[in-house]
Amino acid sequence: MDFLRLLLALALLNSKTKGEIMNKDKLKAIASTYLRAAIASVIALYLAGETNPKNLLVAFVAAVAGPVLKAIDPKETAFGAGSK
C-alpha cells in the first residue's frame, strides 16, 4: 500500500500542470517497471544462496529506491519531476 502512495506522489510531482495527475495506464506501467526490477534483484540474491527474508526485503526496497529517487529529482530531465 505504501508503494502505491509513493507512486501517486510521483504522479503528482510529474504532472505538467497543477492538479493534473498521470493517467492510470502510465502509472501502472511505472509501477510494473519498478516492481520487475525489484523482483529480479530479489530472485538474483535468492539464487545466489541468500535466504534471509530480511535481507531479501532490503534488496527489494533498495532496487525500488534508485528509480524512485531519480523520478522525484526536479533536476532530472530524462523522466520524473523535471521532465517535459
N, CA, C and O atoms as CSV, one atom per row, in Angstrom:
chain,resi,resn,atom,element,x,y,z
A,1,MET,N,N,0.813,-1.195,0.000
A,1,MET,CA,C,0.000,0.000,0.000
A,1,MET,C,C,0.862,1.266,0.000
A,1,MET,O,O,0.538,2.246,-0.671
A,2,ASP,N,N,1.968,1.236,0.763
A,2,ASP,CA,C,2.852,2.389,0.784
A,2,ASP,C,C,3.482,2.625,-0.583
A,2,ASP,O,O,3.742,3.766,-0.965
A,3,PHE,N,N,3.725,1.543,-1.317
A,3,PHE,CA,C,4.293,1.679,-2.658
A,3,PHE,C,C,3.322,2.418,-3.574
A,3,PHE,O,O,3.738,3.241,-4.389
A,4,LEU,N,N,2.028,2.125,-3.440
A,4,LEU,CA,C,1.028,2.812,-4.262
A,4,LEU,C,C,0.933,4.285,-3.891
A,4,LEU,O,O,0.746,5.131,-4.765
A,5,ARG,N,N,1.058,4.599,-2.619
A,5,ARG,CA,C,1.065,6.014,-2.197
A,5,ARG,C,C,2.269,6.735,-2.786
A,5,ARG,O,O,2.160,7.878,-3.230
A,6,LEU,N,N,3.409,6.068,-2.789
A,6,LEU,CA,C,4.609,6.656,-3.357
A,6,LEU,C,C,4.422,6.924,-4.841
A,6,LEU,O,O,4.826,7.976,-5.336
A,7,LEU,N,N,3.823,5.992,-5.550
A,7,LEU,CA,C,3.584,6.198,-6.982
A,7,LEU,C,C,2.611,7.343,-7.235
A,7,LEU,O,O,2.765,8.094,-8.198
A,8,LEU,N,N,1.617,7.474,-6.373
A,8,LEU,CA,C,0.680,8.588,-6.513
A,8,LEU,C,C,1.410,9.907,-6.305
A,8,LEU,O,O,1.168,10.871,-7.031
A,9,ALA,N,N,2.307,9.958,-5.314
A,9,ALA,CA,C,3.093,11.166,-5.086
A,9,ALA,C,C,3.964,11.476,-6.299
A,9,ALA,O,O,4.103,12.637,-6.685
A,10,LEU,N,N,4.549,10.445,-6.900
A,10,LEU,CA,C,5.353,10.646,-8.109
A,10,LEU,C,C,4.498,11.175,-9.248
A,10,LEU,O,O,4.939,12.029,-10.018
A,11,ALA,N,N,3.293,10.678,-9.354
A,11,ALA,CA,C,2.394,11.142,-10.408
A,11,ALA,C,C,2.082,12.621,-10.224
A,11,ALA,O,O,2.023,13.373,-11.197
A,12,LEU,N,N,1.885,13.030,-9.000
A,12,LEU,CA,C,1.614,14.438,-8.737
A,12,LEU,C,C,2.821,15.297,-9.046
A,12,LEU,O,O,2.682,16.388,-9.599
A,13,LEU,N,N,4.017,14.814,-8.694
A,13,LEU,CA,C,5.236,15.567,-8.984
A,13,LEU,C,C,5.501,15.654,-10.478
A,13,LEU,O,O,6.043,16.649,-10.958
A,14,ASN,N,N,5.124,14.624,-11.210
A,14,ASN,CA,C,5.418,14.553,-12.628
A,14,ASN,C,C,4.374,15.272,-13.487
A,14,ASN,O,O,4.530,15.361,-14.705
A,15,SER,N,N,3.337,15.772,-12.874
A,15,SER,CA,C,2.265,16.390,-13.654
A,15,SER,C,C,2.760,17.673,-14.323
A,15,SER,O,O,3.590,18.397,-13.773
A,16,LYS,N,N,2.249,17.929,-15.486
A,16,LYS,CA,C,2.657,19.099,-16.264
A,16,LYS,C,C,2.054,20.384,-15.702
A,16,LYS,O,O,2.706,21.428,-15.698
A,17,THR,N,N,0.829,20.309,-15.235
A,17,THR,CA,C,0.161,21.472,-14.658
A,17,THR,C,C,-0.403,21.087,-13.313
A,17,THR,O,O,-0.629,19.910,-13.036
A,18,LYS,N,N,-0.631,22.085,-12.476
A,18,LYS,CA,C,-1.161,21.802,-11.145
A,18,LYS,C,C,-2.493,21.087,-11.245
A,18,LYS,O,O,-3.348,21.436,-12.060
A,19,GLY,N,N,-2.653,20.074,-10.396
A,19,GLY,CA,C,-3.910,19.350,-10.353
A,19,GLY,C,C,-4.020,18.223,-11.360
A,19,GLY,O,O,-4.916,17.386,-11.249
A,20,GLU,N,N,-3.136,18.181,-12.333
A,20,GLU,CA,C,-3.184,17.121,-13.335
A,20,GLU,C,C,-2.391,15.927,-12.833
A,20,GLU,O,O,-1.270,16.091,-12.352
A,21,ILE,N,N,-2.939,14.755,-12.932
A,21,ILE,CA,C,-2.268,13.533,-12.499
A,21,ILE,C,C,-2.086,12.646,-13.720
A,21,ILE,O,O,-2.923,12.641,-14.622
A,22,MET,N,N,-0.991,11.898,-13.747
A,22,MET,CA,C,-0.762,10.965,-14.838
A,22,MET,C,C,-1.944,10.024,-14.981
A,22,MET,O,O,-2.622,9.717,-14.000
A,23,ASN,N,N,-2.187,9.575,-16.180
A,23,ASN,CA,C,-3.274,8.621,-16.348
A,23,ASN,C,C,-2.905,7.287,-15.717
A,23,ASN,O,O,-1.730,7.002,-15.485
A,24,LYS,N,N,-3.905,6.484,-15.447
A,24,LYS,CA,C,-3.704,5.225,-14.725
A,24,LYS,C,C,-2.826,4.256,-15.492
A,24,LYS,O,O,-2.060,3.506,-14.888
A,25,ASP,N,N,-2.926,4.260,-16.813
A,25,ASP,CA,C,-2.105,3.346,-17.600
A,25,ASP,C,C,-0.622,3.653,-17.446
A,25,ASP,O,O,0.195,2.745,-17.298
A,26,LYS,N,N,-0.278,4.935,-17.481
A,26,LYS,CA,C,1.121,5.322,-17.317
A,26,LYS,C,C,1.604,4.997,-15.907
A,26,LYS,O,O,2.735,4.546,-15.724
A,27,LEU,N,N,0.761,5.221,-14.926
A,27,LEU,CA,C,1.112,4.920,-13.541
A,27,LEU,C,C,1.322,3.417,-13.347
A,27,LEU,O,O,2.242,3.002,-12.641
A,28,LYS,N,N,0.464,2.599,-13.976
A,28,LYS,CA,C,0.621,1.141,-13.898
A,28,LYS,C,C,1.918,0.694,-14.579
A,28,LYS,O,O,2.595,-0.216,-14.102
A,29,ALA,N,N,2.256,1.340,-15.696
A,29,ALA,CA,C,3.490,0.996,-16.400
A,29,ALA,C,C,4.713,1.307,-15.545
A,29,ALA,O,O,5.663,0.524,-15.503
A,30,ILE,N,N,4.688,2.450,-14.866
A,30,ILE,CA,C,5.799,2.815,-13.991
A,30,ILE,C,C,5.909,1.821,-12.849
A,30,ILE,O,O,7.000,1.344,-12.538
A,31,ALA,N,N,4.783,1.509,-12.226
A,31,ALA,CA,C,4.776,0.576,-11.092
A,31,ALA,C,C,5.300,-0.793,-11.512
A,31,ALA,O,O,6.093,-1.405,-10.797
A,32,SER,N,N,4.859,-1.270,-12.668
A,32,SER,CA,C,5.300,-2.598,-13.102
A,32,SER,C,C,6.796,-2.611,-13.417
A,32,SER,O,O,7.466,-3.615,-13.177
A,33,THR,N,N,7.323,-1.518,-13.947
A,33,THR,CA,C,8.756,-1.434,-14.226
A,33,THR,C,C,9.560,-1.496,-12.930
A,33,THR,O,O,10.526,-2.252,-12.833
A,34,TYR,N,N,9.164,-0.704,-11.936
A,34,TYR,CA,C,9.857,-0.693,-10.654
A,34,TYR,C,C,9.759,-2.053,-9.986
A,34,TYR,O,O,10.746,-2.549,-9.442
A,35,LEU,N,N,8.582,-2.662,-10.020
A,35,LEU,CA,C,8.396,-3.964,-9.374
A,35,LEU,C,C,9.202,-5.063,-10.060
A,35,LEU,O,O,9.769,-5.926,-9.390
A,36,ARG,N,N,9.255,-5.037,-11.390
A,36,ARG,CA,C,10.053,-6.032,-12.117
A,36,ARG,C,C,11.515,-5.949,-11.721
A,36,ARG,O,O,12.164,-6.973,-11.506
A,37,ALA,N,N,12.036,-4.733,-11.623
A,37,ALA,CA,C,13.441,-4.553,-11.237
A,37,ALA,C,C,13.684,-5.076,-9.828
A,37,ALA,O,O,14.685,-5.744,-9.570
A,38,ALA,N,N,12.775,-4.774,-8.930
A,38,ALA,CA,C,12.935,-5.210,-7.544
A,38,ALA,C,C,12.830,-6.722,-7.421
A,38,ALA,O,O,13.615,-7.341,-6.703
A,39,ILE,N,N,11.883,-7.312,-8.102
A,39,ILE,CA,C,11.713,-8.771,-8.044
A,39,ILE,C,C,12.922,-9.471,-8.650
A,39,ILE,O,O,13.369,-10.493,-8.129
A,40,ALA,N,N,13.452,-8.938,-9.736
A,40,ALA,CA,C,14.647,-9.532,-10.349
A,40,ALA,C,C,15.831,-9.483,-9.388
A,40,ALA,O,O,16.618,-10.427,-9.327
A,41,SER,N,N,15.962,-8.404,-8.648
A,41,SER,CA,C,17.049,-8.295,-7.671
A,41,SER,C,C,16.908,-9.335,-6.568
A,41,SER,O,O,17.887,-9.964,-6.167
A,42,VAL,N,N,15.690,-9.510,-6.083
A,42,VAL,CA,C,15.438,-10.482,-5.021
A,42,VAL,C,C,15.699,-11.907,-5.535
A,42,VAL,O,O,16.299,-12.719,-4.831
A,43,ILE,N,N,15.260,-12.202,-6.728
A,43,ILE,CA,C,15.480,-13.534,-7.300
A,43,ILE,C,C,16.974,-13.804,-7.469
A,43,ILE,O,O,17.448,-14.902,-7.178
A,44,ALA,N,N,17.713,-12.797,-7.942
A,44,ALA,CA,C,19.162,-12.982,-8.116
A,44,ALA,C,C,19.838,-13.284,-6.782
A,44,ALA,O,O,20.694,-14.165,-6.708
A,45,LEU,N,N,19.465,-12.569,-5.742
A,45,LEU,CA,C,20.046,-12.839,-4.423
A,45,LEU,C,C,19.664,-14.223,-3.922
A,45,LEU,O,O,20.497,-14.943,-3.372
A,46,TYR,N,N,18.416,-14.589,-4.111
A,46,TYR,CA,C,17.943,-15.898,-3.659
A,46,TYR,C,C,18.691,-17.024,-4.369
A,46,TYR,O,O,19.098,-18.001,-3.740
A,47,LEU,N,N,18.867,-16.881,-5.671
A,47,LEU,CA,C,19.586,-17.901,-6.436
A,47,LEU,C,C,21.066,-17.969,-6.060
A,47,LEU,O,O,21.720,-18.996,-6.244
A,48,ALA,N,N,21.579,-16.864,-5.535
A,48,ALA,CA,C,22.975,-16.848,-5.089
A,48,ALA,C,C,23.131,-17.441,-3.695
A,48,ALA,O,O,24.243,-17.536,-3.177
A,49,GLY,N,N,22.011,-17.841,-3.087
A,49,GLY,CA,C,22.098,-18.510,-1.803
A,49,GLY,C,C,21.603,-17.707,-0.613
A,49,GLY,O,O,21.595,-18.220,0.506
A,50,GLU,N,N,21.192,-16.473,-0.819
A,50,GLU,CA,C,20.680,-15.650,0.274
A,50,GLU,C,C,19.222,-16.021,0.547
A,50,GLU,O,O,18.362,-15.843,-0.316
A,51,THR,N,N,18.947,-16.532,1.740
A,51,THR,CA,C,17.584,-16.955,2.063
A,51,THR,C,C,16.990,-16.196,3.245
A,51,THR,O,O,15.843,-16.442,3.619
A,52,ASN,N,N,17.744,-15.285,3.833
A,52,ASN,CA,C,17.240,-14.500,4.953
A,52,ASN,C,C,16.163,-13.534,4.431
A,52,ASN,O,O,16.462,-12.684,3.592
A,53,PRO,N,N,14.917,-13.653,4.913
A,53,PRO,CA,C,13.834,-12.794,4.421
A,53,PRO,C,C,14.102,-11.304,4.617
A,53,PRO,O,O,13.715,-10.488,3.779
A,54,LYS,N,N,14.758,-10.946,5.714
A,54,LYS,CA,C,15.054,-9.531,5.957
A,54,LYS,C,C,15.995,-8.989,4.887
A,54,LYS,O,O,15.786,-7.894,4.365
A,55,ASN,N,N,17.012,-9.747,4.567
A,55,ASN,CA,C,17.955,-9.306,3.533
A,55,ASN,C,C,17.292,-9.230,2.160
A,55,ASN,O,O,17.603,-8.338,1.371
A,56,LEU,N,N,16.390,-10.148,1.871
A,56,LEU,CA,C,15.675,-10.113,0.592
A,56,LEU,C,C,14.753,-8.893,0.524
A,56,LEU,O,O,14.616,-8.277,-0.533
A,57,LEU,N,N,14.125,-8.547,1.642
A,57,LEU,CA,C,13.276,-7.356,1.692
A,57,LEU,C,C,14.096,-6.090,1.501
A,57,LEU,O,O,13.676,-5.167,0.802
A,58,VAL,N,N,15.264,-6.051,2.123
A,58,VAL,CA,C,16.148,-4.896,1.958
A,58,VAL,C,C,16.571,-4.757,0.494
A,58,VAL,O,O,16.636,-3.644,-0.027
A,59,ALA,N,N,16.854,-5.857,-0.157
A,59,ALA,CA,C,17.221,-5.823,-1.577
A,59,ALA,C,C,16.060,-5.302,-2.420
A,59,ALA,O,O,16.266,-4.539,-3.364
A,60,PHE,N,N,14.836,-5.716,-2.076
A,60,PHE,CA,C,13.657,-5.253,-2.801
A,60,PHE,C,C,13.517,-3.737,-2.670
A,60,PHE,O,O,13.308,-3.042,-3.664
A,61,VAL,N,N,13.630,-3.233,-1.455
A,61,VAL,CA,C,13.499,-1.785,-1.214
A,61,VAL,C,C,14.611,-1.019,-1.913
A,61,VAL,O,O,14.363,0.031,-2.506
A,62,ALA,N,N,15.821,-1.529,-1.851
A,62,ALA,CA,C,16.948,-0.858,-2.497
A,62,ALA,C,C,16.782,-0.804,-4.009
A,62,ALA,O,O,17.159,0.184,-4.638
A,63,ALA,N,N,16.225,-1.852,-4.597
A,63,ALA,CA,C,16.028,-1.878,-6.049
A,63,ALA,C,C,14.979,-0.863,-6.484
A,63,ALA,O,O,15.078,-0.308,-7.579
A,64,VAL,N,N,13.989,-0.614,-5.657
A,64,VAL,CA,C,12.950,0.363,-5.991
A,64,VAL,C,C,13.426,1.784,-5.702
A,64,VAL,O,O,12.992,2.730,-6.359
A,65,ALA,N,N,14.318,1.937,-4.723
A,65,ALA,CA,C,14.746,3.265,-4.287
A,65,ALA,C,C,15.438,4.062,-5.395
A,65,ALA,O,O,15.198,5.262,-5.527
A,66,GLY,N,N,16.277,3.423,-6.179
A,66,GLY,CA,C,17.002,4.136,-7.234
A,66,GLY,C,C,16.094,4.833,-8.239
A,66,GLY,O,O,16.204,6.044,-8.424
A,67,PRO,N,N,15.200,4.097,-8.889
A,67,PRO,CA,C,14.305,4.746,-9.845
A,67,PRO,C,C,13.372,5.778,-9.198
A,67,PRO,O,O,13.046,6.793,-9.812
A,68,VAL,N,N,12.950,5.515,-7.968
A,68,VAL,CA,C,12.056,6.459,-7.282
A,68,VAL,C,C,12.794,7.762,-6.997
A,68,VAL,O,O,12.251,8.845,-7.215
A,69,LEU,N,N,14.023,7.661,-6.514
A,69,LEU,CA,C,14.794,8.873,-6.240
A,69,LEU,C,C,15.052,9.665,-7.519
A,69,LEU,O,O,15.022,10.896,-7.508
A,70,LYS,N,N,15.303,8.966,-8.607
A,70,LYS,CA,C,15.500,9.659,-9.886
A,70,LYS,C,C,14.208,10.325,-10.350
A,70,LYS,O,O,14.233,11.425,-10.902
A,71,ALA,N,N,13.094,9.663,-10.126
A,71,ALA,CA,C,11.806,10.204,-10.573
A,71,ALA,C,C,11.397,11.447,-9.799
A,71,ALA,O,O,10.722,12.315,-10.353
A,72,ILE,N,N,11.785,11.554,-8.541
A,72,ILE,CA,C,11.371,12.726,-7.766
A,72,ILE,C,C,12.392,13.855,-7.815
A,72,ILE,O,O,12.160,14.921,-7.246
A,73,ASP,N,N,13.515,13.634,-8.487
A,73,ASP,CA,C,14.540,14.666,-8.609
A,73,ASP,C,C,14.093,15.736,-9.601
A,73,ASP,O,O,13.920,15.439,-10.783
A,74,PRO,N,N,13.902,16.983,-9.142
A,74,PRO,CA,C,13.431,18.023,-10.054
A,74,PRO,C,C,14.457,18.433,-11.118
A,74,PRO,O,O,14.094,19.045,-12.123
A,75,LYS,N,N,15.739,18.100,-10.901
A,75,LYS,CA,C,16.770,18.423,-11.885
A,75,LYS,C,C,16.905,17.375,-12.968
A,75,LYS,O,O,17.587,17.605,-13.967
A,76,GLU,N,N,16.272,16.230,-12.793
A,76,GLU,CA,C,16.339,15.132,-13.759
A,76,GLU,C,C,15.427,15.459,-14.943
A,76,GLU,O,O,14.217,15.611,-14.774
A,77,THR,N,N,16.005,15.564,-16.130
A,77,THR,CA,C,15.213,15.942,-17.299
A,77,THR,C,C,14.794,14.745,-18.148
A,77,THR,O,O,13.922,14.877,-19.006
A,78,ALA,N,N,15.405,13.574,-17.922
A,78,ALA,CA,C,15.066,12.399,-18.718
A,78,ALA,C,C,13.640,11.922,-18.426
A,78,ALA,O,O,12.862,11.664,-19.344
A,79,PHE,N,N,13.315,11.811,-17.160
A,79,PHE,CA,C,11.958,11.496,-16.738
A,79,PHE,C,C,11.822,11.908,-15.289
A,79,PHE,O,O,12.819,12.165,-14.614
A,80,GLY,N,N,10.623,11.973,-14.818
A,80,GLY,CA,C,10.398,12.333,-13.419
A,80,GLY,C,C,9.923,13.757,-13.274
A,80,GLY,O,O,9.320,14.320,-14.188
A,81,ALA,N,N,10.199,14.344,-12.109
A,81,ALA,CA,C,9.649,15.658,-11.752
A,81,ALA,C,C,10.120,16.763,-12.688
A,81,ALA,O,O,9.372,17.709,-12.934
A,82,GLY,N,N,11.320,16.674,-13.210
A,82,GLY,CA,C,11.844,17.737,-14.070
A,82,GLY,C,C,11.653,17.514,-15.560
A,82,GLY,O,O,12.107,18.330,-16.361
A,83,SER,N,N,10.998,16.443,-15.949
A,83,SER,CA,C,10.843,16.139,-17.379
A,83,SER,C,C,9.756,17.000,-18.001
A,83,SER,O,O,8.905,17.568,-17.316
A,84,LYS,N,N,9.815,17.074,-19.322
A,84,LYS,CA,C,8.814,17.883,-20.049
A,84,LYS,C,C,7.926,16.996,-20.860
A,84,LYS,O,O,7.023,17.482,-21.540
